């Protein structure tokens, strides 16, 4: 499919590092002429945390964006960039609009994930605020860090999951728009993750957590 909303050159030209783990950080991943429509069509989400695309009403240009992010064409570009064939792995797409202070704890992602990509969609982000993802050296400390990811419109961050792929962010409460694509090991893991996410959101609806 033609990628009319995504600027694939942002992936091709992004700085890629293998230290402390394999990741890339790029900007202007969303084409400027599409930003106003994507802002308008971003889903109305009241619940905090990540929701799967099955739990969200997708429409207009944002629905098209999800299709492009899940496309084989984008997976092929990422495979070239990282030197690893990602095409066999199913994709799990989730969307966040609202963050809570408890989010952002340092972690590596679970072994069922092969690669994770985050696309941020916030118009601006004040320096010094929490919610800025950091590439970290261990599972205990937010400092020192390798790089800090600005969660502003069109920033893209992707990494290959490993035992040392530590990342996290300082606490933040409020609107923090991000789309996450995860390439997972197999279809069973994909189904399990979707079910777990539905249960988590159901409990949040009951207990407000």
Buried (B, 14 or more C-beta within 10 A) or exposed (E): EEBEBBBBEBBEBBEBBEEBBBBBBBBBBBBEEBBEBBBEBBBEBEBBBBBBBEBBEBEEBBBBBBBBBBBEEBBBBBBEBBEBEBEEBBBBBBBBBBBBEEBBEBEBBEEBBBBBBBBBBBEEBEEEBBBBBBBBBEEEEEEEBBEBBBBBBBBBBBBBBEEEBBBBBBBBBEEBBBBBBBBBBEEEBBEEBBEEBBEBBEEBEEEEE
